[in-house]
Amino acid sequence: MSALLLIAPGARDGITIEFTEPPTSRTYLELTTQLLGRLGANVTVDDRTRIDVGSGGVAPFELAIEP
Protein backbone atom coordinates (compact mmCIF):
# COMPACT_ATOMS: atom_id res chain seq x y z
CA MET A 1 0.00 0.00 0.00
CA SER A 2 2.84 2.39 0.81
CA ALA A 3 4.35 1.74 -2.63
CA LEU A 4 1.08 2.78 -4.28
CA LEU A 5 0.96 5.92 -2.17
CA LEU A 6 4.56 6.81 -3.04
CA ILE A 7 3.94 6.62 -6.78
CA ALA A 8 0.58 8.40 -6.58
CA PRO A 9 1.90 11.97 -7.09
CA GLY A 10 3.38 10.83 -10.41
CA ALA A 11 0.14 9.26 -11.62
CA ARG A 12 -1.83 11.32 -14.13
CA ASP A 13 -4.91 11.56 -11.87
CA GLY A 14 -3.35 10.72 -8.51
CA ILE A 15 -4.69 7.76 -6.55
CA THR A 16 -7.63 7.19 -4.23
CA ILE A 17 -7.56 4.21 -1.88
CA GLU A 18 -10.74 3.20 -0.05
CA PHE A 19 -10.63 0.62 2.71
CA THR A 20 -13.51 -1.76 3.33
CA GLU A 21 -11.78 -3.00 6.51
CA PRO A 22 -9.26 -1.28 8.78
CA PRO A 23 -5.74 -1.67 7.36
CA THR A 24 -3.37 -3.87 9.33
CA SER A 25 -0.43 -1.59 8.56
CA ARG A 26 -1.98 1.70 9.68
CA THR A 27 1.24 3.06 11.21
CA TYR A 28 3.17 2.53 7.97
CA LEU A 29 0.42 4.24 6.01
CA GLU A 30 0.55 7.18 8.43
CA LEU A 31 4.33 7.43 8.04
CA THR A 32 3.99 7.36 4.27
CA THR A 33 1.20 9.95 4.08
CA GLN A 34 3.08 12.24 6.50
CA LEU A 35 6.24 11.99 4.39
CA LEU A 36 4.32 12.77 1.22
CA GLY A 37 2.76 15.78 2.92
CA ARG A 38 6.19 17.04 4.02
CA LEU A 39 7.36 16.73 0.42
CA GLY A 40 4.51 18.89 -0.84
CA ALA A 41 2.14 16.24 -2.15
CA ASN A 42 -1.60 16.87 -1.85
CA VAL A 43 -2.67 14.16 0.64
CA THR A 44 -6.07 13.82 2.28
CA VAL A 45 -6.91 11.12 4.83
CA ASP A 46 -10.65 10.78 5.54
CA ASP A 47 -11.59 8.97 8.78
CA ARG A 48 -8.93 6.35 8.04
CA THR A 49 -11.22 4.76 5.45
CA ARG A 50 -10.02 6.71 2.43
CA ILE A 51 -6.72 8.20 1.31
CA ASP A 52 -6.47 10.60 -1.64
CA VAL A 53 -3.11 11.58 -3.11
CA GLY A 54 -3.30 14.13 -5.89
CA SER A 55 -1.11 14.24 -8.96
CA GLY A 56 1.70 16.71 -9.40
CA GLY A 57 4.82 14.93 -8.28
CA VAL A 58 7.23 15.89 -5.54
CA ALA A 59 10.59 17.59 -5.63
CA PRO A 60 13.72 15.42 -5.51
CA PHE A 61 14.89 14.79 -1.96
CA GLU A 62 17.36 12.85 0.16
CA LEU A 63 16.22 10.90 3.17
CA ALA A 64 18.31 8.86 5.58
CA ILE A 65 16.50 5.69 6.66
CA GLU A 66 17.93 3.53 9.38
CA PRO A 67 18.21 -0.18 8.54
N, CA, C and O atoms as a MOPAC input file, in Angstrom:
PM7 MOZYME 1SCF
protein

 N      0.82000 1    -1.17900 1     0.00000 1
 C      0.00000 1     0.00000 1     0.00000 1
 C      0.87400 1     1.25700 1     0.00000 1
 O      0.57800 1     2.23000 1    -0.69300 1
 N      1.94800 1     1.22100 1     0.78300 1
 C      2.84300 1     2.38600 1     0.80800 1
 C      3.45800 1     2.63300 1    -0.56500 1
 O      3.63700 1     3.78400 1    -0.96300 1
 N      3.78000 1     1.57500 1    -1.28700 1
 C      4.34900 1     1.74200 1    -2.62700 1
 C      3.35900 1     2.45500 1    -3.54100 1
 O      3.75000 1     3.33400 1    -4.30900 1
 N      2.10200 1     2.09400 1    -3.47000 1
 C      1.08100 1     2.77800 1    -4.28000 1
 C      0.98200 1     4.24800 1    -3.90000 1
 O      0.86700 1     5.11300 1    -4.76700 1
 N      1.02700 1     4.52700 1    -2.60700 1
 C      0.96400 1     5.92200 1    -2.16500 1
 C      2.16800 1     6.71600 1    -2.65000 1
 O      2.03300 1     7.87800 1    -3.03500 1
 N      3.34800 1     6.09500 1    -2.63200 1
 C      4.56000 1     6.81100 1    -3.03800 1
 C      4.58800 1     7.14000 1    -4.52800 1
 O      5.17600 1     8.14700 1    -4.92300 1
 N      3.96700 1     6.31800 1    -5.35000 1
 C      3.94200 1     6.62200 1    -6.78100 1
 C      2.75500 1     7.49200 1    -7.17400 1
 O      2.70400 1     7.99900 1    -8.29400 1
 N      1.81000 1     7.66900 1    -6.27300 1
 C      0.57900 1     8.40300 1    -6.58400 1
 C      0.80600 1     9.81200 1    -7.11400 1
 O      0.13200 1    10.19600 1    -8.07000 1
 N      1.72700 1    10.61900 1    -6.54300 1
 C      1.90400 1    11.96600 1    -7.08600 1
 C      2.34000 1    11.97200 1    -8.55200 1
 O      2.10900 1    12.95300 1    -9.25800 1
 N      2.95500 1    10.90600 1    -9.00900 1
 C      3.38300 1    10.82600 1   -10.40500 1
 C      2.31700 1    10.28600 1   -11.33900 1
 O      2.48100 1    10.33300 1   -12.55800 1
 N      1.23600 1     9.77900 1   -10.79100 1
 C      0.13700 1     9.26100 1   -11.61800 1
 C     -0.64900 1    10.42200 1   -12.21800 1
 O     -0.80800 1    11.46400 1   -11.58200 1
 N     -1.13000 1    10.24400 1   -13.42100 1
 C     -1.83300 1    11.31500 1   -14.12500 1
 C     -2.96700 1    11.92400 1   -13.29100 1
 O     -3.10700 1    13.14600 1   -13.23600 1
 N     -3.76700 1    11.08400 1   -12.64700 1
 C     -4.91500 1    11.56400 1   -11.87000 1
 C     -4.75400 1    11.34800 1   -10.37100 1
 O     -5.72700 1    11.45800 1    -9.62500 1
 N     -3.53300 1    11.04100 1    -9.91800 1
 C     -3.35100 1    10.72200 1    -8.51100 1
 C     -3.97300 1     9.36500 1    -8.21600 1
 O     -4.30700 1     8.61600 1    -9.13400 1
 N     -4.12800 1     9.05400 1    -6.94600 1
 C     -4.69100 1     7.76300 1    -6.55000 1
 C     -5.62500 1     7.96600 1    -5.35900 1
 O     -5.34100 1     8.75600 1    -4.45900 1
 N     -6.73000 1     7.24800 1    -5.36900 1
 C     -7.63400 1     7.18800 1    -4.22900 1
 C     -7.69100 1     5.74600 1    -3.76400 1
 O     -7.92300 1     4.83500 1    -4.55900 1
 N     -7.47700 1     5.54100 1    -2.46300 1
 C     -7.55600 1     4.21000 1    -1.87700 1
 C     -8.68700 1     4.23400 1    -0.85700 1
 O     -8.69500 1     5.06500 1     0.05000 1
 N     -9.64000 1     3.31900 1    -1.00900 1
 C    -10.73700 1     3.19700 1    -0.05300 1
 C    -10.64800 1     1.84000 1     0.62100 1
 O    -10.50900 1     0.81300 1    -0.04400 1
 N    -10.72800 1     1.84300 1     1.94200 1
 C    -10.63300 1     0.62100 1     2.71400 1
 C    -12.02400 1     0.12200 1     3.08900 1
 O    -12.86800 1     0.89300 1     3.54700 1
 N    -12.25100 1    -1.16100 1     2.89300 1
 C    -13.50800 1    -1.76200 1     3.33200 1
 C    -13.36100 1    -2.34100 1     4.73700 1
 O    -14.35200 1    -2.60500 1     5.41800 1
 N    -12.11000 1    -2.53600 1     5.16000 1
 C    -11.78400 1    -2.99600 1     6.51000 1
 C    -10.59800 1    -2.16900 1     6.98900 1
 O     -9.84500 1    -1.65000 1     6.16600 1
 N    -10.41500 1    -2.03500 1     8.28900 1
 C     -9.25600 1    -1.28200 1     8.78200 1
 C     -7.95800 1    -1.92100 1     8.30200 1
 O     -7.81100 1    -3.14200 1     8.36000 1
 N     -7.01700 1    -1.10800 1     7.82900 1
 C     -5.74000 1    -1.66900 1     7.36200 1
 C     -4.92500 1    -2.21400 1     8.52800 1
 O     -4.96000 1    -1.66900 1     9.63100 1
 N     -4.20200 1    -3.28000 1     8.27700 1
 C     -3.37400 1    -3.86700 1     9.32900 1
 C     -2.07500 1    -3.09700 1     9.50700 1
 O     -1.42700 1    -3.20900 1    10.54800 1
 N     -1.69400 1    -2.32700 1     8.51800 1
 C     -0.42800 1    -1.59000 1     8.56200 1
 C     -0.67000 1    -0.08800 1     8.69300 1
 O     -0.02400 1     0.70900 1     8.01200 1
 N     -1.58400 1     0.29100 1     9.55000 1
 C     -1.98100 1     1.69700 1     9.68100 1
 C     -0.79600 1     2.61100 1     9.98200 1
 O     -0.70400 1     3.69900 1     9.41400 1
 N      0.11300 1     2.19000 1    10.86300 1
 C      1.23900 1     3.06200 1    11.21400 1
 C      2.14300 1     3.32100 1    10.01300 1
 O      2.65300 1     4.43100 1     9.85700 1
 N      2.35100 1     2.31600 1     9.16400 1
 C      3.16600 1     2.52700 1     7.97100 1
 C      2.46400 1     3.46200 1     6.99000 1
 O      3.11000 1     4.28000 1     6.33600 1
 N      1.16500 1     3.34200 1     6.89000 1
 C      0.42000 1     4.24000 1     6.01100 1
 C      0.49800 1     5.67200 1     6.53300 1
 O      0.62200 1     6.61300 1     5.74900 1
 N      0.42800 1     5.83900 1     7.84900 1
 C      0.54700 1     7.18000 1     8.42800 1
 C      1.92800 1     7.76500 1     8.16900 1
 O      2.04700 1     8.93900 1     7.81600 1
 N      2.96900 1     6.96400 1     8.34100 1
 C      4.32800 1     7.43300 1     8.04400 1
 C      4.44900 1     7.86700 1     6.59300 1
 O      5.03200 1     8.90800 1     6.29100 1
 N      3.89200 1     7.06000 1     5.69800 1
 C      3.99000 1     7.35500 1     4.26900 1
 C      3.21600 1     8.61700 1     3.91600 1
 O      3.73400 1     9.46500 1     3.18900 1
 N      1.99100 1     8.76600 1     4.40800 1
 C      1.20300 1     9.95500 1     4.07800 1
 C      1.82400 1    11.20900 1     4.68900 1
 O      1.77300 1    12.28000 1     4.08300 1
 N      2.41200 1    11.08900 1     5.88800 1
 C      3.08100 1    12.24200 1     6.49700 1
 C      4.31000 1    12.65200 1     5.68500 1
 O      4.55200 1    13.84100 1     5.48300 1
 N      5.07400 1    11.68400 1     5.22600 1
 C      6.23900 1    11.98700 1     4.39400 1
 C      5.81100 1    12.68200 1     3.10900 1
 O      6.39800 1    13.69200 1     2.72100 1
 N      4.79800 1    12.14700 1     2.45200 1
 C      4.31600 1    12.77000 1     1.21700 1
 C      3.86400 1    14.20100 1     1.46400 1
 O      4.13000 1    15.08700 1     0.65200 1
 N      3.18500 1    14.42900 1     2.57700 1
 C      2.75900 1    15.78500 1     2.92400 1
 C      3.93900 1    16.72000 1     3.13200 1
 O      3.90900 1    17.87000 1     2.69300 1
 N      4.98300 1    16.23100 1     3.80300 1
 C      6.18600 1    17.04400 1     4.01700 1
 C      6.86500 1    17.38200 1     2.70100 1
 O      7.50600 1    18.42600 1     2.58000 1
 N      6.72900 1    16.51000 1     1.71900 1
 C      7.36200 1    16.72900 1     0.42300 1
 C      6.50500 1    17.56700 1    -0.52000 1
 O      6.89200 1    17.81300 1    -1.66200 1
 N      5.35000 1    18.00200 1    -0.04600 1
 C      4.51100 1    18.88800 1    -0.83700 1
 C      3.40700 1    18.21900 1    -1.62300 1
 O      2.71700 1    18.87800 1    -2.40100 1
 N      3.22600 1    16.92100 1    -1.43800 1
 C      2.13600 1    16.23600 1    -2.14600 1
 C      0.79500 1    16.61200 1    -1.51300 1
 O      0.71900 1    16.91000 1    -0.32100 1
 N     -0.24300 1    16.59100 1    -2.31600 1
 C     -1.59600 1    16.87000 1    -1.84600 1
 C     -2.19300 1    15.56700 1    -1.32000 1
 O     -2.63900 1    14.72400 1    -2.09800 1
 N     -2.19900 1    15.40400 1     0.01700 1
 C     -2.66800 1    14.16400 1     0.64000 1
 C     -3.84200 1    14.47300 1     1.55100 1
 O     -3.78200 1    15.39400 1     2.36500 1
 N     -4.91400 1    13.69300 1     1.40900 1
 C     -6.07400 1    13.81800 1     2.28100 1
 C     -6.41900 1    12.44700 1     2.83500 1
 O     -6.59500 1    11.48700 1     2.08400 1
 N     -6.51500 1    12.36300 1     4.17400 1
 C     -6.91000 1    11.12500 1     4.83100 1
 C     -8.26500 1    11.38100 1     5.46800 1
 O     -8.40800 1    12.28400 1     6.29200 1
 N     -9.26600 1    10.58100 1     5.08600 1
 C    -10.64700 1    10.77900 1     5.54300 1
 C    -11.05700 1     9.65200 1     6.48100 1
 O    -11.30500 1     8.53100 1     6.03800 1
 N    -11.12600 1     9.94400 1     7.76300 1
 C    -11.58600 1     8.97300 1     8.77500 1
 C    -10.91800 1     7.61500 1     8.66400 1
 O    -11.50100 1     6.59900 1     9.04200 1
 N     -9.70800 1     7.59300 1     8.15200 1
 C     -8.93000 1     6.34700 1     8.03700 1
 C     -9.61100 1     5.29200 1     7.16500 1
 O     -9.24900 1     4.11600 1     7.21500 1
 N    -10.58900 1     5.70800 1     6.37100 1
 C    -11.22200 1     4.76500 1     5.44700 1
 C    -10.90400 1     5.09900 1     4.00100 1
 O    -11.18600 1     4.31500 1     3.09500 1
 N    -10.31600 1     6.26500 1     3.79200 1
 C    -10.01700 1     6.71100 1     2.42800 1
 C     -8.77100 1     7.58500 1     2.44700 1
 O     -8.60300 1     8.43300 1     3.32300 1
 N     -7.90800 1     7.36700 1     1.47400 1
 C     -6.71900 1     8.20300 1     1.30700 1
 C     -6.69200 1     8.68500 1    -0.13400 1
 O     -6.75300 1     7.88300 1    -1.06600 1
 N     -6.60000 1     9.99200 1    -0.31200 1
 C     -6.47100 1    10.59900 1    -1.64000 1
 C     -5.09600 1    11.23800 1    -1.74700 1
 O     -4.68900 1    12.00000 1    -0.87100 1
 N     -4.38400 1    10.92700 1    -2.82000 1
 C     -3.10800 1    11.58000 1    -3.11200 1
 C     -3.23600 1    12.15200 1    -4.51200 1
 O     -3.40500 1    11.41400 1    -5.48300 1
 N     -3.15400 1    13.48000 1    -4.61100 1
 C     -3.29600 1    14.13400 1    -5.89400 1
 C     -2.05700 1    14.00500 1    -6.75600 1
 O     -0.97600 1    13.66400 1    -6.27600 1
 N     -2.23100 1    14.28300 1    -8.03100 1
 C     -1.10600 1    14.23600 1    -8.96200 1
 C     -0.27500 1    15.51000 1    -8.82100 1
 O     -0.70000 1    16.46500 1    -8.17000 1
 N      0.87500 1    15.52100 1    -9.41500 1
 C      1.69800 1    16.71300 1    -9.40200 1
 C      3.14800 1    16.44600 1    -9.06900 1
 O      4.00100 1    17.31200 1    -9.26400 1
 N      3.43300 1    15.27400 1    -8.57600 1
 C      4.81900 1    14.92700 1    -8.27500 1
 C      5.32900 1    15.60400 1    -7.02200 1
 O      4.63400 1    16.40400 1    -6.39600 1
 N      6.54500 1    15.27000 1    -6.67300 1
 C      7.23200 1    15.88900 1    -5.54100 1
 C      8.64100 1    16.24600 1    -5.99500 1
 O      9.16700 1    15.67800 1    -6.95200 1
 N      9.23300 1    17.18700 1    -5.29700 1
 C     10.59100 1    17.59400 1    -5.63100 1
 C     11.57400 1    16.49200 1    -5.22200 1
 O     11.30500 1    15.74000 1    -4.28500 1
 N     12.69900 1    16.39300 1    -5.91300 1
 C     13.72000 1    15.41900 1    -5.50700 1
 C     14.15700 1    15.69100 1    -4.07200 1
 O     14.17400 1    16.83900 1    -3.62800 1
 N     14.50800 1    14.63800 1    -3.35500 1
 C     14.89300 1    14.78700 1    -1.96400 1
 C     15.83100 1    13.66000 1    -1.56000 1
 O     15.92000 1    12.62700 1    -2.22500 1
 N     16.52800 1    13.88700 1    -0.45000 1
 C     17.35600 1    12.84500 1     0.15700 1
 C     16.77100 1    12.56100 1     1.51500 1
 O     16.31100 1    13.46600 1     2.21100 1
 N     16.79100 1    11.28000 1     1.89300 1
 C     16.22300 1    10.89600 1     3.17400 1
 C     17.02700 1     9.75000 1     3.73900 1
 O     17.15800 1     8.70700 1     3.09900 1
 N     17.56500 1     9.92900 1     4.92300 1
 C     18.31100 1     8.85600 1     5.58300 1
 C     17.31800 1     7.95200 1     6.31100 1
 O     16.50700 1     8.41900 1     7.11000 1
 N     17.39100 1     6.67300 1     6.02800 1
 C     16.50100 1     5.69100 1     6.66100 1
 C     17.36800 1     4.66900 1     7.36500 1
 O     18.23200 1     4.04200 1     6.75200 1
 N     17.13200 1     4.50400 1     8.65200 1
 C     17.93500 1     3.53400 1     9.38300 1
 C     17.53800 1     2.12000 1     8.96600 1
 O     16.37700 1     1.87300 1     8.63900 1
 N     18.49400 1     1.19500 1     8.97500 1
 C     18.20800 1    -0.17800 1     8.53500 1
 C     17.28100 1    -0.90700 1     9.48000 1
 O     16.94900 1    -2.06900 1     9.24500 1

